[in-house]
Every structure is written in C-alpha cells, then in structure tokens.
C-alpha cells in the first residue's frame, strides 16, 4: 500500500512538472509568434491536468511526489556514472558487460593515485584546522555585544557570499605578492579560509541556542573554565563541530575553483585531474575514479551519522537521568 501511494505521489509530481513545461512552452512560443497545433494541444492538456491536480489531489501528496521527482533528477546522473563505471567496454555510452577493469586501471595509474592522495591530505588538514579555528571563533564571538561582533560578522559573511571565483583570484594575487610558492600549501590556506568561516557560523548558531544556564551551574558547583568546557560545553557543541568538520572536508575535497588558481604546476587534485582529462573526452576510468571518490564521501557521511546517533542516545539517556534525579 505504501509503495502504491509513493508511486501515485511520484506520478502526480511528474504530471505537475510536465504540465507546467507544456504551458510554459506554449506561452514562450506565443510571445515569439511560433504557435502550432501540437503546442496548443499540449498546453490545453496541461491546463486541464493542472486544474485537476489543484482541485482533486491532496497537497501533501503532490508536494511529496514533486520532491521525489527532484531527487530523481539530482541523483540519476550519479547513478548512471556508478553503473557505467562497471562497464567492460571502452565506449562510455554503451554498457557491454560487467567488469572491474577500469577500477584496476584507475588504481594502477600513478597520476590518479597522487591526485587522490593530494586531495585527501589537503582536505583532512583543512578540515582539522578550519574546525579548530572556526570553533574557537564561535566561542569567542558567540556572546559578545552586537556592536563588537558586527565587524567580524561582516568579514565572515563576505567570505561566504562573495563568489568563489573572486576569492580564488584574490588568493592568487595575495600569494604571488607575498612570495608564496603555489602548491599544496597555498591550496590548503585557500580552502581553510573559506571552511573556517563556515564552521564558525554552524558552531556559533548551536552555541548561542544552548544558552548559558548549564555553564553557570557548572561554575557554581566549583568547576573551572577548562572543566566546564570539557564536561558541559564541548559535548553539547559536538554535533555542530562534527557537521562543520564534515562540510569542510567535503568542500575541500571537491573544490575546483580555488584549487585551480592556487595549485601551481604539477599539483593537481583529483577534481583538477578529472577536469583536465575531460578536455580530451570521456573515459571509463574517469567513471571509476568518480565512483570511488563518491564512495569516500558516502562513507564519511555514514560514519558521522553513526557518531551523531550514538551521541544523541547518550545525551537522551543523560537528560532522562537528570530529570529523574530532579523529580
């Protein structure tokens, strides 16, 4: 029954999108003076379908079907890449047979191994440093007065709002004028500047929402600043810290623009390697490489999810125990 309902919702979402496209195509053709019978009939059917959906269908089902359709459009290309990474033939458009040949070839390629290893090193280092700096900045700025905090907020938001291309060019000019040799260090610094701002916003939102009641109670019970931070503040901030660290790792691992401007010669990361290889056409080993990198990201997500789930259980048990004692 649930499967049928899900399929029905998906069909409603598909009908909604198709009808909207038919009506939009008719209106666009009407403005250009390119109206024909086929567009007119399609638009008329689209209007009927839209009216029927609005009149008779439940809004929740239509919205759920539309959301499912959007997920299909988002993840279908990834699924195609994964499937064709196991293709035994050289033609990336025709699936001939199941094979792990291209995975073996990708793993045997020194260029791919070095690019992936360089990406992992930069991403791990950037995530670690950005998490530490962003968390420290969030704790420092979280409870300051708005007048004092405003200039720092402007700088942080500028880092996130300014287009990445502008940040990349600015970083390149800065590194060149200050005598830095472009390479892994400059890529690490460029990634960390952006990631630290992201971590700070995530951790500060959590820090401000927690309030200061438990910290004040800890001080009243005789705990010092370090003890309060270790036993009270950090455990409550841990989900936000982990989320910020994970996002920092993913953004650094997949970054193209900043890496492209700050990498220098002979320091390709795996996104830059794939970007340069695609200039000469699609290759099956690129599908295999992209699938392995997707697997790395997915494993990281699963691990963090398990950690957060275990932390949530411990926090819930502690809350229940505290409520029992208070009662």
Secondary structure, DSSP 8 states (H G I E B T S, - for coil): -HHHHHHHHHHHHHHHHHHHHHHHHHHHHHHHT---HHHHHHHHHHHHHHHHHHHHS-HHHHHHHHHHHHHHHHHHHHHHHHHHTTB-SS-TTS---B--HHHHHHHH-HHHHHHHHHHHHHHHHHHHHHHHHHHHHHHHHTTS-HHHHHHHHHHHHHHHHS-HHHHHHHHHHHHHHTT---SHHHHHHHHHHHHHHHHHHHHHHHHHHH-SHHHHHHHHTT--HHHHIIIIIHHHHHHHHHHHHHHHHHHHHH--HHHHHH--TT---HHHHHHHHHTT---HHHHHHHHHHHHHHHHHHHHHHHHHHHHHHHHHHHHHHHHHHH-
